[in-house]
Amino acid sequence: MKVVIDGEEHVFSEDIVSKEELFSGVKEEAARRGRVVRSITVDGTALEEDAFLALSGGVEARFETVPVRELVMDSLSEGTRYMAHLSAGLSKVADMLEADKTAEGLGLLRQAAEGIGWSLQVMHNCQILLGISDTEVGDGNVGELKTTLVQELEKASSSIENGKPLELSFRIRTGVLPGIQRMAHYMETLLETGRKAVQ
């Protein structure tokens, strides 16, 4: 299979026979240049990593890379925009629970919980890539916030299990939502730190 990285053909050792080895080689080559793989196209079709690894055959694989810092900045920008939607969604969940629309509220809460997990993961990954510890972000209490947020989510889960929608609404408004708002602030701070480091 012909391999093209950022528009240039790259020849790998003949020892590389599997898609896993090939992709690993591409990632190593990108990392050597301070970049990460952003997209994969095989014979003109864009593929996710899993689809590429499961693919048999193919004539040409094109890999586009991006500098690590650019990927981090894009992720943090997307994350900060998402946090506003997440806060609004959690407020809506609390409103629904208080308006006796429990089933709808719980459905929306599941999506919000997935969003919270995604946000925490984005922040964690970006901190690693920027080389910034929890204590170096904002007032240095990011680690404490992450722990508190997980505890608040566990309390909310307990309210769900006990069938107490008004208690759940209270926990969202007084525990989860303030935590999300603080996390949004930390994410913005991390984004600003990353931007300053680029200049």
N, C-alpha and C positions, 0 to 999 in steps of 0.2 A: 504494500500500500504506500502510495506517495504521501509524504507528510509535509505540510506547509505551515510554518509558524510565522504569523504576522507578515504574510506575503512572500516569505523566503523558504525555499525548499530546504528541508533538514533531513540528512541521512543518518539513520541510527544503525547501531551494530547489528549484524546478522543474527546475533544471539537473541534479539528481541523477537519473540514469536506471538505472544498473546496481546490482546487489546489492553489488558491491565499493565503489562510491561511497557507497552508503547505509551499509554497515557501517563504512566509514572515517569517515563523518560521526558515527555513533553513538559510535565510539571517541573521536573528538575531543571530543565533547560530554561524555563520561564523564571524559576526562582533564582537561578544563577544571575539573571539580569534584573532581579528585584521586581518581578512581575508575577501575575497569576493568570490562569486561563479564564477568560470571560465567556467565550463561545466556541462551540464545536460544530463544524459543518462537514458532512460526508456526502460526496457526490452531489453537492448543491442543496442538501437537506439539513436544516439545523437540528441538532440533537442535544438532549440533556446528557450529563455524564453517564447515568445508568443505562440509557439507551445505547450510547456509544459502546460501553463495555459489553453489552449483550449482543451487539451487532456481529454478524458473521459476513465477511466479504467487504466490499467497498473498494473503490479504485483510488480515490483521493480524500484525505482527511485534512481539513483546514482548521487551524487553531488560532483564535485571536486572543491576544493577551492584553493586560492593562497593568500599569504600575500599581503595586500594592496600596500605596497611599491614596491613589485615585479611587480604587475600589472601596477603601475604608470611608473616604469622604462621601461617596455616593450612598453607601449603606447608612451612614449616620444622617445624611440629609433626608433620605427616605424614612428613616426611623423617627426623626423629629417630627416630620409631617404626620406620620402614622399615629404618634402619641396623642395628637389633638383629636383625631378620630376615635381613638381608644377611650379617651376621657369622656367624649360626648356619648359614646356607646354605653359606657358604664353608667352614666347619669340616666340614660334612657332605660337601662335595665332596672335601676332603682325605681324610676317612675312607674314602669310596668308592674313591678312587684307591689308597689303601694296602691296601684289602681286595680288590684286583683286580677291582673293578666299574667299569672304565674307561669303558665306553660310557655307563652311567648318570651317572657323575661328570661326564663331558664335557657331557652334555645339561643337567645342572643348572648347570654352569659357564657355559654360554651365557646362561642366564637371569640368572645373577649378574652377568655382564659388562654386560648391558643395564641391570641395576639400578644398577651403578656409574656408567654413563654418565648415567642419569637423575638420580642423586644429585648428581653433579658439576654437571649443568645446573641443577638446582633451587638449589643453593648459589650458583652464579654469578649466576643471575637475581635471587635474593633480595638478594644483595650489591649488585647494580646498583640495584634498587628502593629499598633502604635507604640507598644512597649510602655504602657501607662498603667500603673497599679491603681487599685481602688482608692488608696490614700492620696493619690495625685490628682484626682478629679474633684473639682469644686472645693467643698469644705472637707473633703477626705472621708465622708461617711457613706460612700456608695456601698461598701460591703455590708454595713449595718442596715441600709435601706433594702438591699436584696434579701437579707435574712428576715427583716420585718415584713416585707411584702409576701414572702412565702408563708410566714405565720398567719398573716391576714387572710390569705387565700385558703389556708387550712381551716381557719375559723368559719369562713364563708361556706366551705364545703360541708362543715358540720351542721350549719344552719339548713343547708339543702337537705342533707340526710335526715334531719329531724323535722322536715316539713314546716319550717318557720320562715315564710317569705318576708314578713316585715322585719324580722331580725336580720335576715340576709340583706335586705335593703339598707338597714342601719349599718351593717358591717361594710357594705360597699361604699356608702357615703363617708363613713368616718375612718375607715382603715385602708381599703383597697384604692379608692379614688385619690386620696391625698398622696399615697405612695406612688401612684402612676404619675401624678403631677410633679412630684419631686424627681422621679426618674427622667421625665421629659426635660427638666432643667439640667440634670446631670448629662443627658445625651447632648443637649445644646452646648454645654460647657466643653464636652469632649470634642465636639465638632469644631468649636472655636480654637481649642488647643491644637487640633490637627491642622487647621488652616494656618495658624501662626507658624507652625513648624515647617510648612511648605514655603512660606515667604522668605 
